[in-house]
């Protein structure tokens, strides 16, 4: 099963448009150019959203397959993770179906969305099927309710064999959301007490995205950065593009590795 990339870029998301930033990649050619630039800047993974002809978020197996094939050809050493994000448009059964149809190496799944229809049989069958087919499912965890649900299901063996994958989301998708490094503390406390191997990453919103991810790097986590969550560099300036955000956090990772080596 593919481990989480150390530095994943989320360049598009489901909500932002070019009105938010002219370099937000919407079309497949734009996503390919962004992937190549972000790989050169230090990202070893890409979190993939696709849009329809009108620019709306879509879960479409054909488009996903086309994008995955093109990305693997353009950046063969870059892991690609698809999303099942509902954005109010898709049911849990439709989210499960897209994964079965696409069969990606990696997929991002909101545990709350996946269990929203209370169809426990379908949920457990999905996770069993994904584990059996070597599909790395990263569970999106927002707060205490998600953490408790994840812990219970994991301890009961309902999410497959470990190490399980998760992403701690600092904040919410809402106007004006500004995450801060302290938002990570409850997740770290939970993770430290969790008696399960966990491959975990962090994403954050707003102007302190770099500071939040720096705190995650120090704590040993993996990182997700990009315009899906934030447009701002650490100095408060809007980044020119996703690659600039990747380059900034790649420097943070490099400094943290050098610091760790210096203490050995």
C-alpha positions in Angstrom: 0.0 0.0 0.0 1.4 3.4 -1.0 2.4 5.5 2.0 1.5 9.2 2.3 3.8 11.5 0.4 5.9 13.7 2.7 4.8 16.9 1.0 1.5 16.8 -0.9 0.2 19.8 -2.9 -3.5 20.4 -3.1 -3.6 22.9 -6.0 -7.3 23.3 -6.8 -9.9 22.1 -4.3 -13.6 22.0 -4.9 -14.6 25.6 -4.2 -12.1 28.3 -5.3 -12.2 29.7 -8.8 -9.9 31.9 -10.9 -11.7 34.9 -9.2 -9.8 33.8 -6.1 -6.5 33.5 -7.9 -5.8 33.6 -11.7 -3.2 30.7 -11.3 -5.7 28.3 -9.7 -5.5 25.3 -12.0 -8.9 24.2 -13.3 -8.3 22.4 -16.6 -6.3 19.2 -17.0 -3.5 21.0 -19.0 -3.3 23.6 -16.1 -3.2 20.8 -13.5 -0.4 19.1 -15.4 1.7 22.2 -15.6 1.1 22.9 -11.9 2.1 19.3 -11.0 5.3 19.5 -12.9 6.2 22.9 -11.3 5.3 21.7 -7.8 7.3 18.5 -8.2 10.4 20.6 -9.2 9.7 22.7 -6.1 9.7 19.7 -3.8 6.3 18.1 -3.7 6.2 14.4 -4.0 2.4 14.0 -4.1 -0.6 15.7 -5.5 -4.2 15.8 -4.1 -6.4 15.8 -7.2 -9.7 17.5 -7.8 -11.3 17.7 -11.2 -13.9 20.1 -12.6 -16.6 19.8 -15.3 -16.8 22.0 -18.3 -18.5 24.7 -16.2 -15.7 24.6 -13.6 -17.8 22.8 -10.9 -16.4 20.1 -8.7 -17.2 16.7 -10.1 -16.6 13.0 -9.3 -16.3 11.5 -12.7 -14.6 8.2 -13.3 -13.7 8.9 -16.9 -12.1 12.3 -16.1 -10.3 10.8 -13.1 -8.8 8.0 -15.2 -7.7 10.5 -17.9 -6.1 12.8 -15.4 -4.3 10.0 -13.6 -2.9 8.6 -16.8 -1.7 12.1 -17.9 -0.2 12.9 -14.5 1.6 9.5 -14.3 3.1 10.2 -17.7 4.1 13.8 -16.9 5.3 13.3 -13.4 5.9 9.5 -12.9 7.6 9.9 -9.6 4.8 12.0 -8.1 2.1 10.1 -6.1 -1.5 11.2 -7.0 -4.4 11.0 -4.6 -7.9 11.5 -5.7 -10.7 12.9 -3.6 -14.2 11.7 -2.8 -15.3 15.1 -1.4 -19.1 15.5 -1.5 -19.4 19.3 -1.5 -23.1 18.7 -1.0 -23.4 17.1 -4.4 -22.7 13.4 -3.8 -24.1 10.7 -1.5 -21.9 8.3 0.4 -22.8 5.5 -2.1 -21.7 7.7 -5.0 -18.5 8.5 -3.2 -17.8 4.8 -2.6 -18.7 4.0 -6.2 -16.2 6.4 -7.7 -13.3 4.7 -5.8 -14.4 1.3 -7.0 -14.6 2.6 -10.6 -11.3 4.4 -10.6 -9.2 2.1 -8.4 -6.6 4.8 -7.5 -3.4 4.1 -5.5 -4.5 6.7 -3.0 -7.8 8.3 -2.1 -8.9 11.0 0.4 -12.1 10.2 2.3 -14.0 12.2 4.9 -14.9 9.7 7.5 -18.0 11.7 8.5 -19.2 11.9 4.9 -18.5 8.2 4.2 -20.6 7.1 7.2 -23.4 9.8 6.8 -26.0 7.3 5.4 -25.7 5.0 8.4 -25.3 2.0 6.0 -22.8 0.2 8.1 -22.7 -2.9 5.9 -21.8 -0.8 2.8 -19.2 1.2 4.7 -17.5 -1.9 6.1 -17.6 -3.6 2.8 -16.0 -0.5 1.2 -13.1 -0.4 3.6 -12.6 -4.1 3.4 -12.6 -3.9 -0.4 -10.1 -1.0 -0.5 -7.7 -2.7 1.9 -7.9 -5.9 -0.2 -7.1 -4.0 -3.3 -4.2 -2.1 -1.9 -5.9 1.3 -2.1 -4.4 3.7 0.5 -7.4 5.5 2.1 -6.5 8.7 3.9 -9.2 9.6 6.4 -10.0 13.3 6.8 -10.4 14.2 10.4 -11.7 17.6 11.5 -12.3 17.4 15.3 -13.2 15.3 18.4 -16.2 13.6 16.8 -14.2 12.4 13.8 -11.3 11.3 16.1 -13.6 9.2 18.3 -15.3 7.6 15.3 -12.0 6.8 13.7 -10.5 5.4 16.9 -13.5 3.2 17.5 -13.7 1.8 13.9 -9.9 1.3 13.8 -9.8 -0.6 17.1 -12.6 -2.8 15.9 -10.6 -3.6 12.7 -13.2 -1.9 10.5 -10.8 0.3 8.5 -8.3 -2.3 7.4 -4.8 -3.1 8.6 -2.3 -0.5 9.7 -0.6 1.8 9.5 -3.8 3.7 8.7 -3.6 7.1 7.0 -5.2 10.3 8.3 -5.1 14.0 7.7 -5.7 16.4 10.6 -7.6 19.5 9.2 -6.9 22.6 11.2 -10.0 24.7 10.8 -12.9 24.4 8.3 -13.8 25.4 4.8 -15.4 28.7 5.6 -15.0 32.3 4.7 -12.4 34.0 6.8 -11.1 30.8 8.4 -7.6 31.5 10.0 -5.9 28.4 11.4 -3.2 28.8 14.0 -0.5 26.3 15.2 -2.2 25.7 18.5 -5.1 24.1 16.6 -2.8 21.1 16.1 -2.4 20.4 19.8 -5.6 18.4 20.4 -4.7 16.2 17.4 -1.2 15.6 18.7 -2.5 14.6 22.1 -5.0 12.2 20.6 -2.4 10.7 18.3 0.1 10.2 21.1 -2.5 8.3 23.1 -3.6 6.2 20.1 -2.5 2.6 20.4 -2.4 2.2 16.6 0.2 2.9 13.9 -0.8 6.0 12.0 0.6 7.6 8.9 -0.6 11.2 9.4 -0.5 14.6 7.7 -1.8 18.1 8.4 -3.4 20.8 6.3 -4.4 24.3 7.5 -6.2 27.4 6.3 -5.4 31.1 6.0 -2.4 33.3 6.5 -0.6 31.0 9.0 -0.6 27.9 6.9 3.2 27.9 6.8 3.4 28.3 10.6 0.9 25.5 11.1 2.7 23.1 8.8 6.1 24.0 10.4 4.6 22.9 13.7 3.4 19.7 12.1 6.9 19.0 10.6 8.5 19.5 14.0 6.0 17.0 15.5 6.9 14.4 12.8 3.9 14.8 10.6 3.6 14.9 6.8 2.3 18.0 5.1 -0.3 19.1 2.6 -0.1 22.6 1.1 -1.6 24.5 -1.7 -4.3 26.9 -3.0 -7.2 24.5 -1.9 -6.4 25.7 1.7 -4.5 28.9 1.5 -3.1 31.5 -1.0 -0.7 33.2 1.4 3.0 33.0 2.0 4.4 33.3 5.5 5.1 37.0 5.0 1.4 37.7 4.3 1.8 38.1 0.5 -0.4 36.2 -1.8 1.7 33.5 -3.5 2.3 33.7 -7.2 1.3 30.1 -7.7 1.1 26.7 -6.0 4.8 26.0 -6.7 5.8 29.1 -4.7 3.8 27.7 -1.7 5.5 24.3 -2.1 8.9 25.9 -2.3 8.4 27.8 0.9 7.3 24.8 2.9 10.0 22.6 1.3 12.5 25.0 2.9 10.8 24.6 6.3 11.2 20.8 5.9 14.8 21.1 4.9 15.6 23.3 7.9 13.8 20.8 10.2 15.8 17.9 8.9 19.0 19.8 9.3 18.1 20.7 12.8 17.3 17.1 13.6 20.6 15.9 12.2 22.5 18.6 14.2 21.1 17.2 17.4 22.1 13.6 16.7 
